[in-house]
Amino acid sequence: MGIKKALIAMSLMGAFSFLLGCNDPEVGSKERPFTMYFVPSVDSQTIAKTAGDLIKFVEKEVSQELYGKDEGFYIKSAIPTSYIAVVEAFGTGRAEFATFNTFSYILTKDVKKYPIEAILTVIHGNGESTYKGQIIARSDSKINSIEDLAGKKFAFTDPASTSGFILPSQLLKEKGINLGEVVFAQKHDNVVTMVYQGQVDAGATYYSSPFTEEVNGKKVSKIQDARARVMTQFPDVEKKVKIVGFTEDIPNEPWVIRTNIYKDNEKNLKLKNAMTKALLAYAQTEHGKKELAEIYSVHGLVPANDDKYNGIRKTIAEQPVNLEEILNKKNLKKKSQAKK
């Protein structure tokens, strides 16, 4: 009789657990909002403001597309401390969407094989589909070429940044340059600030060509590389910080979505299409254009083509970089690329 009761109790517990699992809040509900990760390329407070405006717009558009009304689909933002945090958020199912950098996209999709898909690619400057890594130094320094970096204190951004670490470090290795002390500043604007203030001799950040616009009938050119991120604090940064070298071209950053959000593939497809449509619409609004340009130097969004990333895939595959070591960036931060 005792065994029978125990079996009944176990069955009831199993059924209860099953029911609890069935009652997990659906992604996009108030209880479990669709989570959009925004990479930490600039100040987190600035990103949070822009993300909030974008989310309000997209929530309404997606709700209309899915439910035929202005509400019903809920979104929240997340601003991580590193690119790797975004990668792992997809692995644990905490992220549904992210504004990725190119390397993190390849790391997530090809190496970690997490279920993601690029739905949009950003456009920079005057319709440019690629960007580069740049090496910067103070204009009053004696650093005028890559070769002058030997033994110098150098700042990279994040170990998973394509333009702020992966390709610049490859460039330095190809030229046989052994740096002095190496630091990771995490954000591109941090690297520019450190170079500007003389905390480091040089650094690696992203480069996009200047954006030309017409103001009062005259064409005005504005820098769009990482130096533009700190012009409010340092108006003379363009004069005080110079560019001494570039990496090869990099396909622009993809915006990605998790492909297994729901068990129903048709439902996943419908959500993907709704998100794509909403984000494209946001990028066409005057407010959206202004916000995206100021925060990410983005001047447009276009549907993504995964094949465009095959070239950088090959470059990364040929580079002797330990991808698992990059994932464990805490160890990487403590290392210098070379000692003096």
N, C-alpha and C positions, 0 to 999 in steps of 0.2 A: 504493500500500500504506500509505503514511504517513497519507493522508487517511482511509482506511478505519479505521485504528487510532484515529485521533483521534475519528472519529464514534462508534466503539464505546465509547471512554473517556467521551465526553460523555453517551452514553446511560446508561452505568453510573452516572455521577455523578448524573444526573437521577433515576434509579430509587432511588439511595441517599438522595437528598434527600427524595424522596416518602415513602420508608419511615420516615425520621426524623420527618417531619411527621405520619405516621400513628401514630407511637409517642409523640406528645406526651401527657404525663400528663393524665388526665381530671380535670376540676374535681370536687372532693369526695374525691379520693384523698389518700393520705399525701404523695405527691410534689407534689401541687397542691391544697392545701386550698381549700375554699369560703371566700372572704374577706369578712368582715363589717366594714364601716367604721362607726365610732362617732364622730359629730361632736364637736368639741372645745368643748362648752358649759361644761364645768367642768374641774377639775384632771385631767390625763391619767392620773395614777397611780390616782386614784379610779375613773375610767372603766375602766381596765385591769382592776381587781379585779372590778368588776361584770360586765364583758364576759366575763371568764374563767368566772364562775359560770354565766352565761347560755349560753355556748358548750358547756359540759359537758352541760347539760340538753338543749339543742337537738340536739347531736350524737347523743345516745342516742335521742331521739324520732324524728329523721329516719332514722336507721339502721334503727330498728324498722319505720318506715313503708315504706322503700324495699327493705330486705333481710330483714326479719323477724328481726333480731338486734340486740343492744345496741351493736354497733360496725360500722364499714364506711364511714361517711360522716364526713369530717374537715373541721373548720372552724378557721380562725385569725382573730384580730382585727387590725385596723389602726386606729390613732388618728392621724389627720392633723393638720397644724398649722393648717388653715383649711378652710372650707366648699368653696372653689374646688378644693382638692386632691382632695376627694371627687368633685366634678363631673368633673374630668379623669380620675380613676381609672376611671370608667365608660366614658369615651371610649376609653381604651387597653385596656379589658378586664381591668384589674387588680382591679376591685371587682365582687362578685356581689350584695352587699347593703349597704344603708346606712340608718342612722337619720338622715333628712334634716331640714333645716328647710324651711319652706314655699317660700321664694323659690328655694332651690337646686334643689328638685324641679321647679319651673316652668322654671328656667334649663336644667336638664339635659334635660328631656323636650320642652319646647316650642321653646326657642331653639337649643340644641345638637343636639336631636333624637337623643340617645343612646337606645338601646333599654332603657328601664326601665318598670316598672309599680309603682304604689303598691298594696301588699297589705294594709297595716294603717294605721290612724290612731290616734294616742294620745288618751287622755282625761285631762284635768287636773281637779284639785279634786273637787268633788261632781258629777261627770258632765258637765263642760263640754267642748264640742266646739270652742271657739274660745279664743284668747288675744289679747293686745294688746302693743304696744310702750309703754313708759312712759319719761317723762323724770324723772330724779331729781336731787336737789341736797341739800346738807347742810341740816339743819333750822335751824341757826343762821345760815344765809345770808339775804340779802335777795332771793333768787330765789323768787318765789311764783307765777309764771305763765310761760307760754311767752315772752311779750313781754319778760320780764326777762333772757332769755338773750342778748340782743344784745351782741356784743363779748366774750362769755365764753369761757373755755377749756373745750372740750367733748370728751368721750370717746364714740366709737361702739365697737361690738364689731368685727365683721368686715364688709367691704364687701358680702358676699353674705348678710348676716343680715337677715331680714325685719323683725324687731322691734328689732334693734340698729343698723340703719342705713337700710334702704330706706324704710320708712314714716315713721320719725322725721325723716329728712332731707326727705321730701316735706311733712310737717307744718310744718316750719320754713320751707320755701320758700313754702308757701301763705300763711303769716302774715308773710312778708317779713322774716324774722329773719336777720341776717348775724352768724354766730358769729365769735369770735376764732380762736385756735389750735385746730386739730382734730387729735385723735390717734385711732388705732385700737388698742384694747387686746386684740383678738382674742376674748376670752372674756367672758361676762356677769359672772362673779364678779370679774374683773379691773376692769371698769368700776365696779362697786359699791365695791370696795376703793379705787380712785383717788378716788372722790367722798368716801368716808368719811374718808380720810386727807388730803383737801384738795389732792391733786395736780392735780385739775381742778375747775372750778366746778360742772359738771353732766355728765350722761351719759345714754345711751339703753340700755335693757335690756328684757327681756321681762317681761310682767305676766300672772299667772294669779290668779284670785280666791282668797282664803283657803280653806283646807280645814278643814271642821268635823268633828270626831270626838268620840266619847263617852269620857271618861276618869273612872273611878270614879263613874259615874252623872251626870257633868256634861259639858255640851257645851263643848268647847275649840276655839277658832279659831286656826289657825296660818297665817302668811303663806306663800304659795307663789310669790311673784315672785322676781326674781333676788337680792334681799336675803337670802333664806333660805339662799342658797348659801354665805354667809360668816358665818353666825351662830355657828359654832364658834369662829372667830377673833375675831369682834366681836359678843358677845352683845347689845350695845345698839344694833345697827345699825338696828333698826326705829324707834328713837327718834332716832337721830343722822342718818338719811337719810330724806328725805321724797319723796313723789311730787308733781310739779307739773303733770303733763299726761299724756294718753293718745293713742295713735293709734286708728284704726278697728280693728274686730275682724279677726282673722286666723284662717283655718281651722287647726286643730291640725296638728302635724307628721306627715308620712307616713313610714312605713317601707317602703322600696322594694327591688325585686329586679331584676336584669338579666334581660331576656327572651330573650337569645340565647346562654345559657351553653352549651347543646348544639345540635348540628345538628338533632336530632330534637325537633320541637315538642311531641310527646306527652311526651317525657322532661322537657322544660322545665316543662310544665304539672304533671306529677306532683311535681316538686321544689318548685314554687311552692306547691302545696297542702300538701305535707309541712311546708315551712317555716312557712306560715301557721298550720297546726294546732299545731305545736310551740311557736311564740311565744305563741299565745293560751293554751296550756296553762301555759307558764312564768309568764305574767302572773296566772294564777289561784292559783299556789302562794303560801304565806305568805312564803317567802324571796324569790320574784320580786316580789311586791307591795312588800315592804320596800325591796329594792334599786332598783327602778324609781322609787319615790317619792323616795328619798334623792338619786339622781343626776340624774334628768330631771324630777322633780316629776310623774311619770306615775302615774296611779291606775287605769289600765285600757287595754286595746287592743280595737279593734273593726275589722271588715273595712272596707277603704277604699272610698270612692266618689269617683272622679275628678271628677265633676261638681261636688262641693262646693268645688272650687278655682277654678271659673269666675269668681267674683266678684273674687278677688284677682288672677286673670289679667288681668281688665279694668282693675283699678286700676294694676297694674304697666305695662300697655300704654299707659295714658294718661299715665303719669309720664314726663317728659323725662329718662330715665336711659339713658346709653350702656352697654348690657349688655356689650359687648366691653371697655369700659374697666373695668368691674367685674371681668371675668375677669382683667384685667391689674392686679390689686390692688396690686402693688408700686409702680406709678406713683401710684395713687390715694392710698395711705398718705402719700405725701410732700406731698400737696396740702392746703391749708387750704380749707375751704368758702368762706371769705371772709377778707380781711385786715382788721386793726383800722384 
